[in-house]
């Protein structure tokens, strides 16, 4: 698997282009398989980047006394 050296936005843009090409259904089978595999790599890259960013997010919470505390961001899965 090739290491993707793109920003999240660049990878997402390329992934969107791949989806458009595949949706048109005009590519030969071998080329479709090749760009589908690239799309999977880009999807994993984007997912990994989102997970990394999510871990960095913190939520500032102000209590009833006006004091601000910092807590880790937790998502429901």
N, CA, C and O of each residue as an XYZ file, in Angstrom:
308
protein
N       0.835     -1.174      0.000
C       0.000      0.000      0.000
C       0.881      1.239      0.000
O       1.799      1.365      0.811
N       0.597      2.131     -0.898
C       1.377      3.348     -1.076
C       1.052      4.365      0.022
O      -0.114      4.558      0.368
N       2.080      5.011      0.564
C       1.852      6.056      1.559
C       1.320      7.294      0.843
O       1.898      7.763     -0.137
N       0.218      7.806      1.351
C      -0.402      8.979      0.747
C       0.135     10.211      1.453
O       0.018     10.353      2.671
N       0.724     11.094      0.671
C       1.326     12.306      1.212
C       0.513     13.505      0.725
O       1.009     14.346     -0.025
N      -0.739     13.565      1.165
C      -1.637     14.641      0.758
C      -2.349     15.167      1.987
O      -2.489     14.473      2.994
N      -2.790     16.395      1.884
C      -3.625     16.927      2.960
C      -4.975     16.230      2.911
O      -5.310     15.579      1.921
N      -5.733     16.367      3.960
C      -7.069     15.775      3.991
C      -7.898     16.280      2.815
O      -8.569     15.500      2.139
N      -7.850     17.578      2.578
C      -8.647     18.185      1.515
C      -8.242     17.680      0.128
O      -9.096     17.434     -0.723
N      -6.936     17.529     -0.091
C      -6.451     17.012     -1.375
C      -6.888     15.563     -1.588
O      -7.321     15.186     -2.677
N      -6.769     14.768     -0.544
C      -7.161     13.357     -0.633
C      -8.659     13.229     -0.867
O      -9.097     12.401     -1.666
N      -9.441     14.041     -0.176
C     -10.889     14.005     -0.349
C     -11.290     14.426     -1.755
O     -12.196     13.839     -2.346
N     -10.627     15.428     -2.287
C     -10.903     15.881     -3.649
C     -10.600     14.780     -4.662
O     -11.387     14.542     -5.579
N      -9.463     14.112     -4.497
C      -9.124     13.023     -5.409
C     -10.135     11.888     -5.281
O     -10.534     11.288     -6.279
N     -10.543     11.601     -4.062
C     -11.528     10.545     -3.835
C     -12.855     10.885     -4.523
O     -13.490     10.015     -5.120
N     -13.264     12.139     -4.436
C     -14.497     12.568     -5.109
C     -14.393     12.401     -6.623
O     -15.361     12.004     -7.271
N     -13.237     12.697     -7.181
C     -13.032     12.526     -8.619
C     -13.120     11.050     -9.012
O     -13.683     10.706    -10.051
N     -12.561     10.191     -8.175
C     -12.618      8.752     -8.440
C     -14.065      8.266     -8.423
O     -14.481      7.501     -9.293
N     -14.825      8.713     -7.429
C     -16.229      8.313     -7.341
C     -16.985      8.740     -8.595
O     -17.778      7.967     -9.132
N     -16.750      9.959     -9.065
C     -17.419     10.440    -10.270
C     -17.075      9.572    -11.482
O     -17.953      9.230    -12.274
N     -15.798      9.220    -11.623
C     -15.377      8.374    -12.746
C     -16.044      7.011    -12.683
O     -16.522      6.495    -13.694
N     -16.073      6.433    -11.492
C     -16.665      5.110    -11.348
C     -18.177      5.147    -11.571
O     -18.747      4.216    -12.141
N     -18.816      6.211    -11.126
C     -20.264      6.322    -11.306
C     -20.663      6.440    -12.771
O     -21.743      5.997    -13.160
N     -19.804      7.030    -13.575
C     -20.102      7.149    -15.016
C     -20.112      5.786    -15.690
O     -20.823      5.588    -16.676
N     -19.335      4.849    -15.173
C     -19.317      3.490    -15.690
C     -18.715      3.350    -17.080
O     -19.037      2.402    -17.797
N     -17.855      4.270    -17.467
C     -17.283      4.261    -18.817
C     -15.872      3.693    -18.886
O     -15.310      3.560    -19.973
N     -15.295      3.357    -17.737
C     -13.914      2.875    -17.712
C     -13.858      1.375    -17.960
O     -14.783      0.644    -17.605
N     -12.767      0.921    -18.572
C     -12.569     -0.526    -18.696
C     -12.455     -1.149    -17.304
O     -12.086     -0.473    -16.344
N     -12.771     -2.425    -17.203
C     -12.785     -3.115    -15.914
C     -11.458     -3.000    -15.171
O     -11.443     -2.690    -13.980
N     -10.345     -3.245    -15.862
C      -9.033     -3.188    -15.195
C      -8.753     -1.815    -14.611
O      -8.247     -1.705    -13.494
N      -9.081     -0.767    -15.360
C      -8.860      0.595    -14.861
C      -9.803      0.905    -13.706
O      -9.414      1.579    -12.752
N     -11.027      0.423    -13.783
C     -11.991      0.622    -12.692
C     -11.482      0.002    -11.400
O     -11.566      0.607    -10.331
N     -10.949     -1.221    -11.510
C     -10.409     -1.914    -10.323
C      -9.228     -1.140     -9.753
O      -9.102     -0.993     -8.538
N      -8.368     -0.648    -10.632
C      -7.180      0.100    -10.201
C      -7.565      1.385     -9.467
O      -7.025      1.670     -8.398
N      -8.482      2.150    -10.024
C      -8.832      3.407     -9.344
C      -9.725      3.156     -8.131
O      -9.746      3.963     -7.202
N     -10.466      2.041     -8.133
C     -11.233      1.672     -6.944
C     -10.274      1.409     -5.783
O     -10.518      1.861     -4.664
N      -9.191      0.684     -6.042
C      -8.192      0.408     -5.010
C      -7.573      1.705     -4.496
O      -7.343      1.857     -3.297
N      -7.305      2.637     -5.410
C      -6.777      3.947     -4.999
C      -7.802      4.666     -4.109
O      -7.439      5.306     -3.122
N      -9.061      4.553     -4.466
C     -10.114      5.167     -3.664
C     -10.170      4.605     -2.257
O     -10.397      5.344     -1.299
N      -9.966      3.316     -2.127
C      -9.941      2.681     -0.801
C      -8.777      3.241      0.018
O      -8.942      3.554      1.198
N      -7.600      3.368     -0.604
C      -6.437      3.929      0.098
C      -6.725      5.359      0.556
O      -6.414      5.727      1.689
N      -7.318      6.157     -0.325
C      -7.633      7.542      0.024
C      -8.671      7.611      1.137
O      -8.575      8.452      2.032
N      -9.661      6.729      1.082
C     -10.686      6.686      2.114
C     -10.074      6.368      3.481
O     -10.419      6.998      4.481
N      -9.171      5.395      3.519
C      -8.495      5.040      4.770
C      -7.650      6.196      5.281
O      -7.611      6.467      6.481
N      -6.968      6.880      4.353
C      -6.144      8.037      4.723
C      -7.017      9.128      5.357
O      -6.672      9.679      6.403
N      -8.135      9.429      4.722
C      -9.034     10.474      5.243
C      -9.590     10.074      6.602
O      -9.660     10.899      7.514
N      -9.979      8.830      6.739
C     -10.513      8.347      8.009
C      -9.469      8.445      9.122
O      -9.777      8.854     10.242
N      -8.246      8.069      8.802
C      -7.158      8.147      9.778
C      -6.901      9.594     10.200
O      -6.717      9.880     11.383
N      -6.889     10.501      9.223
C      -6.669     11.920      9.535
C      -7.791     12.467     10.419
O      -7.528     13.219     11.358
N      -9.037     12.094     10.125
C     -10.158     12.545     10.950
C     -10.037     12.018     12.375
O     -10.321     12.739     13.331
N      -9.618     10.762     12.519
C      -9.416     10.190     13.856
C      -8.334     10.939     14.613
O      -8.477     11.204     15.807
N      -7.245     11.284     13.921
C      -6.152     12.033     14.559
C      -6.635     13.395     15.034
O      -6.321     13.820     16.146
N      -7.392     14.068     14.197
C      -7.900     15.397     14.550
C      -8.893     15.306     15.701
O      -8.887     16.143     16.604
N      -9.739     14.294     15.665
C     -10.732     14.114     16.726
C     -10.065     13.967     18.084
O     -10.551     14.491     19.086
N      -8.937     13.243     18.109
C      -8.218     13.074     19.372
C      -7.644     14.390     19.892
O      -7.417     14.542     21.092
N      -7.411     15.335     18.990
C      -6.831     16.614     19.390
C      -7.883     17.626     19.860
O      -7.565     18.610     20.528
N      -9.113     17.364     19.504
C     -10.168     18.327     19.841
C     -10.449     18.271     21.334
O     -10.557     17.197     21.925
N     -10.561     19.426     21.915
C     -10.991     19.518     23.306
C     -12.180     20.459     23.378
O     -12.343     21.358     22.553
N     -12.987     20.230     24.369
C     -14.172     21.044     24.560
C     -13.979     21.858     25.835
O     -13.654     21.317     26.892
N     -14.181     23.141     25.717
C     -14.113     24.002     26.894
C     -15.518     24.121     27.465
O     -16.461     24.488     26.763
N     -15.642     23.807     28.746
C     -16.943     23.820     29.394
C     -16.911     24.832     30.532
O     -16.011     24.829     31.372
N     -17.917     25.692     30.533
C     -18.036     26.686     31.596
C     -19.077     26.189     32.590
O     -20.210     25.885     32.216
N     -18.676     26.106     33.883
C     -19.621     25.645     34.894
C     -20.461     26.808     35.415
O     -20.292     27.950     34.987
N     -21.360     26.509     36.337
C     -22.274     27.535     36.856
C     -21.564     28.664     37.595
O     -22.142     29.737     37.768
N     -20.333     28.449     38.031
C     -19.554     29.489     38.700
C     -18.782     30.350     37.705
O     -18.113     31.306     38.096
N     -18.872     30.015     36.434
C     -18.160     30.771     35.417
C     -16.741     30.286     35.181
O     -15.990     30.898     34.421
N     -16.369     29.187     35.830
C     -15.032     28.638     35.652
C     -15.016     27.748     34.413
O     -15.941     26.973     34.167
N     -13.949     27.880     33.647
C     -13.824     27.105     32.414
C     -12.885     25.930     32.649
O     -11.774     26.098     33.152
N     -13.342     24.747     32.281
C     -12.507     23.561     32.368
C     -12.353     22.975     30.969
O     -13.186     23.203     30.091
N     -11.303     22.237     30.780
C     -11.028     21.623     29.485
C     -11.225     20.114     29.602
O     -10.673     19.477     30.499
N     -12.009     19.553     28.698
C     -12.271     18.120     28.706
C     -12.006     17.551     27.329
O     -12.086     18.256     26.323
N     -11.691     16.270     27.296
C     -11.485     15.605     26.012
C     -12.807     15.508     25.276
O     -13.867     15.354     25.882
N     -12.725     15.600     23.968
C     -13.895     15.477     23.114
C     -14.235     14.003     22.973
O     -13.377     13.199     22.611
N     -15.468     13.646     23.253
C     -15.906     12.258     23.159
C     -17.088     12.193     22.216
O     -18.041     12.961     22.347
N     -17.026     11.271     21.259
C     -18.141     11.083     20.331
C     -18.876      9.816     20.681
O     -18.305      8.885     21.249
N     -20.143      9.787     20.339
C     -20.921      8.570     20.516
C     -20.763      7.735     19.271
O     -20.913      8.237     18.157
N     -20.463      6.473     19.448
C     -20.281      5.583     18.289
C     -21.312      4.507     18.297
O     -21.325      3.659     17.404
